[in-house]
């Protein structure tokens, strides 16, 4: 009888091949689902995209003012449909006045200064600008005059 009890205990404590396959299959499905979810692109936030685009354009405008040795002004035109930022270079020794616009995404709104910002030929900004760009969530773009440092942070 002692022999049967030991044999039964070995059978009860062991893991069968079917159980092992089921566990492996469950782990494979869970891992595949996790990889699939991780590979999906997150929802686009119009405020973030708009703010990042504007930050990039501000940096380009600053670099242009230094490169061309001519001031560049930036104005937020709230009367235009859609609202847009207007960049203008002054006529320098290299040519004519140039102007370009950056429309604001229709899904984003911008609150902030309408006073023009002017980058001088050393790259410094003449005005401390601040804009709050909102979409699904919000972002704030701040332009510091010394060195024209641009900061982008999420609004909470």
N, C-alpha and C positions, 0 to 999 in steps of 0.2 A: 504494500500500500504506500509505503514511503516513496517508492520508485514512481508511482503514478502521480503523486502530488508534485514531485519535482518536475516531471515532464509537463504537467499542466501549467505550472507556474512559468516555465520557459515559454510556452505557447502564448499565454496571456500577456506577458511582458514584451514580447517581440513585436516588431512592426512588419506588416505584410508588404509585399511588393505593390499591391494595389493602393494601399495607403500612401506609400512613398511616391508613386506616380501621381496620385491626386494632389499631394502637397506640392510637388514640383510643378504640376500644371497650374495650380493656383498662384504660385510665386511668379511663374512666367506671365500669366495674364495680368497680375498686379503690376509687374515691372513694365510690361508693354504699355499699359494704360498710363503709368506715370511718365514714361518717355514721350508718349503721344501728347499728353497735357503740357509737358515742359516745352515741347517743340512748337506749340501754338503761339502765334504772335499775340501780345497783349492788346487790349482795346486801345485805339489811338485816342489820345487826349488832344483836342484842338488847341487848348490853351498852352500845353507844353510844346507842341510842334510850332505854334505861332511864336511863342517866346524864344525858342531856340533859333528859329529863322531870323527873328529880329536881332538877337544877340550877335549872330553871325554877320548880319548886314552892318551892324554898328561897328564891329571890329574891322570889317572891310573898309568902311567909310573912314575910320581913323587911320588905317594903313595908307589909304589913298591920299589923305590930306598930308601925310608925311612924305610919301613918295613924290607927289606932284608939287609939293611945297605951296599948296593953296588951301584955303579954308573949305570945309564941307559942313553944310547945315542939314539938320534933320528936323522935320516937322511932322506932327501927327495931324493929319487932315481928317477931322471927324465929319465934315460936310460931304465928303465923297461917299459914293455907294459902290462897293463896300469901303469902309473906313480904310485908310492907307497911310503908311509912312512915306514921306517924300524926301529924298536925298538930293541935294544940289551942291555942285562944286562951283566955286567962284572962278571967273575967268583968270587964269594964271598966264605965265609966260609961255606955257605949252599949248595953249589953244582956247577954245570957246567954253562957255558955261555948259556943263552937262547936268542932266537931271534924270533920276530914275525913281521908280515907285515900288513899294512893297505892300501889296494888299494884305489886309488882315483877314484871316479865315472867317467865313460867315458864321461858323459855329463858336467863334471866340469873341469876347468883348474886351475892350481896352478902356480903362479909366486912368487918367493921369494928366500930366501937363500938356498944354498945347503951345507952350513957349518954345521957340526953336532952340535946338542945341547946336552949338558951333564948335567944330574941331579946328584948332589952329594948326599951323604947319609943324608944330612940335608934337602934335597928337593929343594935347590937353583939351578937355571940354570946357566950354565957357559957362555951362549951366548944369546944376545937379538935377538930373531927370529921374523921374520915377513913374513907372507904369504898372498897373495891376491888370494882368491878362487872365481872363476867366473862361473856362469851358466846362468840362465835366468836373474838373477840380480847378485849382487856380495857380497861377505863377506870378511872381512879382519880379520885374526887371528894374534894377537900379543902376544908374550911371553916375559914378563918382568923378568929380572934375579933375582931381589930381591924377594924371596918368590915364584918365578916361577908363578907369576900371569898371567893367560891367559885371554885375552879379545877378544870377538867376536863382530864385528860391521858391519852393512850393509854399502856397498860402494854406494855413491850417485853420 
